[in-house]
Amino acid sequence: MSIVTYEKPVPNISESDWSYKLIELRGSCDRNRRCAFTLGNESHRLRNETDLTTYWSTCRTNTNIVDRQSEITRWKIKIELWSTYLQKEIEEMKIEKKENEKAIEFQNLNFTVTNHCLSLRDERGGQDLCYDIASIELKNEQLTLEKLKTSLAEICQNAWEQINKLEELQMNVIRDLENKSNTIEIDSELLKLTKDSENISLKPNPLRVPKDINTYENWLQQCMDLIQIIEQELLSSQKLREKMYLLRHKTKSDMIALNDKVNFGLRKRIYSTERAKYELEWQKKNMKLDKETLLKEINKLEDALDRKLNSKKLVETRYEERLYRDGAELCLDKPTIGLQKENVLLDNSTKMLNDKLNQTKAMHTILIGHMNLIDEQLKNKTHALNVDQRCLQYREQLEDPDRN
């Protein structure tokens, strides 16, 4: 052989087998193409369906977030309005409490004035140191002031506790508003996110549920309860403020009435003391005239006794000289009997004059004693009058400028 050929050392198939395998390959290709076409159509449909599902799920989620934002915003606006009322009520309650504290401070001034007046009136002496109408009114004022101060102190304590409650509630409201604002801000940021945003990522265990998570129903109930609590506390606070206002003005009226009663008692006592003083001065003036009259009468009585002494000397001398008569001339004649009678009359006159002189001197001494007593009484009355007038002047600081 001129050309040498080499064949692969593999078995060759027949033409019929070749044709069969070609037909088999063609059928397999057709089947795979049909499957690929079907699968492509199904994949396209699935992609469209999933894209639509995802799109509308995202739209629904965005709508839910927007609706949730609107709902939270409505509640936030409502709670902010009640928070404004709450803040206003706290300020008004503090103002009312401050006014009541001023009333208590003014009552302390009343206590000081009343105690000072009682101390001043204890400086009176003698019979003027008595439990008169002014003392009674001052004691009543002291007891009434104690009761009024106790009432004001109790209601101020209640106001302080109410302010603490309102401030604590305000802190809870502020915290709730901050949480709502934070939630609205978070939802706003979430609405800005899209599937093409850069700051998105897969999260580990994204569907986990925290243990302290709240249900929507509980959240709604908490919002309603918060507003209801605010309403109740505002109502309680308003009632307490009205009570404080009424008590303060009642206390003011009672203190004005007490002050008027005490001032009236002091003025009445001053009037009585002045009248007694004027009467004592009149008595002193008359007794001074009577004392001078008695003193003149004493001098006249002493002069009369002196004259009676000379007359008695004359009578006794005459009687003694007539005893020196002699003989029958020494008889109990008419002149002798006359001298005896004159001597008896002189003794009686002297005795009566001495008795009258002693009575007059005793009366003069009594008048002097009474005048000294009147001087002491006048001194006490003047001092008592000065004390009561000082009390009235000292109580002028209790005059309320807003009375009229």
C-alpha positions in Angstrom: 0.0 0.0 0.0 1.3 3.3 -1.0 -0.4 5.3 1.9 -0.7 3.9 5.3 -3.8 5.0 7.4 -4.5 4.6 11.0 -7.9 4.4 12.7 -8.8 5.2 16.3 -8.9 2.2 18.4 -12.5 2.6 19.3 -15.5 0.9 17.9 -17.4 2.7 15.2 -21.2 3.0 15.3 -23.4 2.3 12.4 -25.1 5.0 10.4 -28.4 3.9 11.7 -27.2 4.3 15.3 -25.8 7.7 14.3 -29.2 8.7 12.9 -30.9 7.4 16.0 -28.6 9.3 18.3 -29.1 12.5 16.3 -32.9 12.1 16.5 -32.6 11.4 20.2 -30.4 14.5 20.7 -32.9 16.6 18.8 -35.7 15.4 21.0 -33.8 16.0 24.1 -32.9 19.5 22.9 -36.5 20.2 22.2 -37.6 19.0 25.5 -35.0 21.0 27.3 -35.9 24.1 25.3 -39.5 23.7 26.1 -38.7 23.2 29.8 -36.4 26.3 29.7 -39.1 28.3 28.0 -41.7 27.2 30.6 -39.3 27.9 33.4 -38.4 31.3 32.0 -42.0 32.2 31.8 -42.7 31.0 35.3 -39.6 32.8 36.6 -40.7 36.0 34.8 -44.2 35.7 36.2 -42.8 35.0 39.7 -40.5 37.9 39.5 -43.4 40.2 38.5 -45.6 38.8 41.3 -42.9 39.1 44.0 -42.0 42.6 42.8 -45.6 43.6 43.0 -46.1 41.9 46.4 -43.0 43.6 47.7 -44.0 46.9 46.3 -47.5 46.8 47.7 -46.2 45.4 51.0 -43.8 48.4 51.2 -46.7 50.7 50.3 -48.9 49.2 52.9 -46.1 49.4 55.5 -45.5 53.1 54.5 -49.2 53.8 54.8 -49.3 52.1 58.2 -46.3 54.1 59.4 -47.9 57.4 58.1 -51.2 56.4 59.8 -49.3 55.6 62.9 -47.5 58.9 62.8 -50.8 60.7 62.3 -52.3 58.9 65.3 -49.4 59.5 67.5 -49.2 63.1 66.4 -52.9 63.6 67.3 -52.4 62.1 70.7 -49.2 64.1 71.1 -51.1 67.4 70.3 -53.9 66.4 72.7 -51.4 65.6 75.5 -49.4 68.7 74.8 -52.6 70.7 75.2 -53.4 69.0 78.6 -49.7 69.5 79.5 -50.2 73.2 79.0 -53.2 73.2 81.3 -51.1 71.2 83.8 -48.3 73.7 83.7 -50.7 76.6 84.1 -52.4 74.8 87.0 -49.0 74.2 88.7 -48.1 77.9 88.4 -51.5 79.0 89.7 -51.3 76.5 92.6 -47.8 77.9 93.5 -49.2 81.4 93.4 -52.1 80.4 95.6 -49.8 78.6 98.0 -47.6 81.7 98.2 -50.6 83.9 99.0 -51.6 81.5 101.8 -48.0 81.6 103.1 -48.2 85.4 103.1 -51.4 85.1 105.1 -49.6 82.9 107.6 -46.7 85.4 107.8 -49.3 88.2 108.4 -50.8 86.0 111.1 -47.4 85.8 112.7 -47.4 89.6 112.8 -50.9 89.3 114.4 -49.5 86.9 117.0 -46.6 89.3 117.7 -48.9 92.3 118.0 -51.4 90.4 120.2 -48.7 89.0 122.6 -47.1 92.4 122.7 -50.4 94.1 123.6 -51.0 91.5 126.3 -47.5 92.1 127.7 -48.0 95.9 127.6 -51.3 95.6 129.5 -49.6 93.5 132.2 -47.7 96.6 133.0 -50.8 98.2 134.5 -50.9 98.5 138.3 -53.3 98.5 141.1 -57.0 98.1 140.4 -56.4 98.8 136.7 -54.7 95.5 136.4 -58.1 93.8 135.7 -59.5 91.3 133.3 -61.5 93.8 131.2 -63.2 93.6 127.8 -59.9 94.4 126.0 -58.2 91.5 127.8 -61.0 89.2 126.9 -61.0 90.3 123.2 -57.1 89.9 123.1 -57.4 86.4 124.5 -60.1 85.5 122.1 -58.0 86.9 119.3 -55.1 84.8 120.3 -57.2 81.6 120.4 -58.9 82.3 117.1 -55.5 83.1 115.5 -54.2 79.7 116.6 -57.2 78.0 114.9 -56.8 80.0 111.7 -53.1 79.4 111.6 -53.6 75.7 112.0 -56.2 75.6 109.2 -53.9 77.6 106.8 -50.9 75.5 107.7 -52.9 72.3 106.9 -54.2 73.5 103.6 -50.7 74.8 102.7 -49.4 71.3 103.4 -52.1 69.9 101.1 -51.2 72.4 98.4 -47.5 71.4 98.7 -48.5 67.7 98.3 -50.7 68.6 95.3 -47.9 70.5 93.6 -45.6 67.5 94.1 -48.3 65.3 92.5 -48.8 67.7 89.6 -45.0 68.1 89.0 -44.5 64.3 89.1 -47.4 63.9 86.6 -45.9 66.7 84.5 -42.6 64.7 84.4 -44.5 61.6 83.3 -46.3 63.7 80.6 -43.0 65.2 79.4 -41.4 61.7 79.2 -44.4 60.4 77.3 -44.2 63.3 74.9 -40.5 62.7 74.4 -41.2 59.1 73.6 -43.9 60.1 71.1 -41.6 62.7 69.5 -38.9 60.1 69.3 -41.3 57.6 67.7 -42.5 60.1 65.2 -38.8 61.0 64.3 -38.0 57.3 64.0 -40.9 56.7 61.7 -40.0 59.8 59.6 -36.5 58.4 59.1 -38.0 55.0 58.2 -40.2 56.6 55.6 -37.1 58.1 54.0 -35.5 54.7 53.6 -35.9 52.8 50.3 -34.5 49.5 49.0 -31.8 51.5 47.2 -30.7 53.4 50.4 -27.1 53.0 51.4 -27.6 52.7 55.2 -29.7 49.5 55.1 -28.4 46.0 56.0 -29.4 42.6 57.1 -29.9 42.2 60.8 -29.5 39.3 63.1 -32.8 38.0 64.3 -34.8 40.9 62.9 -38.2 39.6 64.0 -37.4 39.1 67.6 -40.1 40.4 70.1 -38.8 42.1 73.2 -40.1 40.9 76.6 -41.4 44.4 77.6 -43.1 45.1 74.3 -46.6 46.7 74.6 -49.7 45.9 72.7 -51.6 48.5 70.7 -54.6 48.2 72.9 -52.5 48.7 76.0 -50.8 51.7 74.4 -54.2 53.2 73.5 -55.5 52.6 77.0 -52.3 54.2 78.5 -52.9 57.3 76.5 -56.5 57.5 77.6 -55.5 56.8 81.2 -52.9 59.6 81.1 -55.4 62.2 79.9 -57.9 61.0 82.5 -55.4 61.2 85.3 -54.5 64.8 84.2 -58.2 65.7 84.1 -58.7 64.3 87.6 -55.6 66.0 89.1 -56.6 69.3 87.5 -60.1 69.0 88.9 -58.7 68.2 92.4 -56.2 71.0 92.1 -58.9 73.5 91.1 -61.1 72.5 94.0 -58.1 72.8 96.4 -57.3 76.2 95.0 -60.9 77.3 95.5 -60.8 76.0 99.0 -57.5 77.9 99.7 -59.0 81.1 98.2 -62.1 80.9 100.3 -60.2 80.0 103.5 -57.7 82.8 102.9 -60.4 85.4 102.4 -62.4 84.0 105.3 -59.3 84.2 107.5 -58.7 87.7 106.3 -62.3 88.7 107.2 -62.1 87.0 110.6 -58.8 88.7 111.3 -60.3 92.1 110.3 -63.3 91.4 112.5 -61.0 90.3 115.4 -58.9 93.4 115.0 -62.0 95.6 115.0 -63.3 93.9 118.1 -60.0 94.2 120.0 -59.7 97.9 118.9 -63.2 98.5 120.0 -62.5 96.9 123.3 -59.4 99.0 123.8 -61.2 102.2 122.8 -64.0 101.3 125.1 -61.5 100.7 127.9 -59.7 103.9 127.1 -63.0 105.8 127.3 -63.9 104.2 130.6 -60.4 104.8 132.0 -60.5 108.5 130.8 -63.9 108.9 132.4 -62.7 107.4 135.6 -59.6 109.6 135.4 -61.6 112.8 134.9 -63.9 111.8 137.8 -60.9 111.2 140.0 -59.4 114.5 139.0 -62.7 116.2 139.8 -62.8 114.4 143.2 -59.2 115.4 143.8 -60.0 119.0 143.0 -63.0 119.0 145.4 -61.2 117.1 148.1 -58.3 119.6 147.8 -60.8 122.4 148.4 -62.4 120.5 151.3 -58.9 119.8 152.7 -58.1 123.5 152.5 -61.5 124.4 154.1 -60.9 121.8 156.9 -57.4 123.2 157.4 -58.8 126.7 157.8 -61.5 125.3 160.2 -58.8 123.5 162.2 -56.9 126.8 162.6 -60.2 128.5 163.6 -60.9 125.8 166.1 -57.4 126.0 167.6 -57.9 129.8 167.8 -61.3 129.3 169.5 -59.7 126.8 171.9 -57.0 129.4 172.7 -59.6 132.0 173.3 -61.5 129.5 175.5 -58.3 128.9 177.5 -57.9 132.6 178.2 -61.6 132.8 179.2 -61.1 129.8 181.5 -58.1 131.5 183.0 -60.2 134.5 183.6 -63.1 132.6 185.2 -60.7 130.5 187.4 -58.8 133.5 188.4 -62.0 135.4 189.3 -63.3 132.4 191.2 -60.0 131.9 193.0 -59.8 135.6 194.0 -63.3 135.6 195.4 -62.3 132.8 197.7 -60.2 135.3 199.5 -63.2 137.1 200.8 -63.5 137.3 204.6 -66.3 136.5 207.0 -69.8 136.4 206.0 -68.8 137.8 202.6 -67.4 134.4 201.7 -70.8 133.2 200.5 -72.2 131.3 197.6 -73.6 134.3 196.0 -74.9 134.9 192.6 -71.5 135.8 191.0 -70.0 132.7 192.5 -72.7 130.6 191.2 -72.4 132.4 187.9 -68.7 131.8 187.8 -69.3 128.1 188.5 -71.8 127.8 185.7 -69.5 129.8 183.4 -66.6 127.4 184.2 -68.9 124.4 183.5 -70.0 126.0 180.2 -66.4 126.7 179.3 -65.4 123.1 180.1 -68.2 121.8 177.9 -67.4 124.3 175.1 -63.7 123.3 175.3 -64.6 119.6 175.3 -66.9 120.1 172.3 -64.3 122.2 170.5 -61.6 119.6 171.3 -63.9 116.8 170.0 -64.7 118.8 166.9 -61.0 119.6 166.4 -60.1 116.0 166.7 -62.9 115.0 164.2 -61.8 117.7 161.8 -58.1 116.7 162.1 -59.2 113.0 161.6 -61.2 114.0 158.6 -58.3 116.1 157.3 -56.1 113.1 157.7 -58.7 110.9 155.9 -58.8 113.5 153.1 -55.0 113.5 152.8 -55.1 109.7 152.7 -57.8 109.7 150.0 -55.9 112.3 148.1 -52.8 110.1 148.2 -55.0 107.2 147.1 -56.5 109.3 144.3 -53.0 110.3 143.2 -52.0 106.7 143.1 -55.2 105.9 141.2 -54.6 108.7 138.8 -51.1 107.5 138.3 -52.4 104.0 137.6 -55.2 105.4 135.4 -52.7 107.6 133.4 -50.4 104.6 133.0 -53.2 102.3 132.0 -54.5 104.9 129.6 -51.0 105.3 128.1 -50.7 101.5 127.8 -54.0 101.1 126.0 -53.2 104.0 123.6 -49.8 102.5 122.9 -51.6 99.2 122.2 -53.9 100.9 119.7 -51.0 102.6 118.0 -49.1 99.4 117.9 -52.1 97.6 116.3 -52.2 100.1 113.5 -49.8 97.9 111.6 -52.5 95.3 111.3 -54.7 97.6 109.3 -55.2 95.8 105.9 -54.6 98.3 102.9 -57.1 96.2 100.8 -60.0 96.4 103.3 -62.0 98.9 101.3 
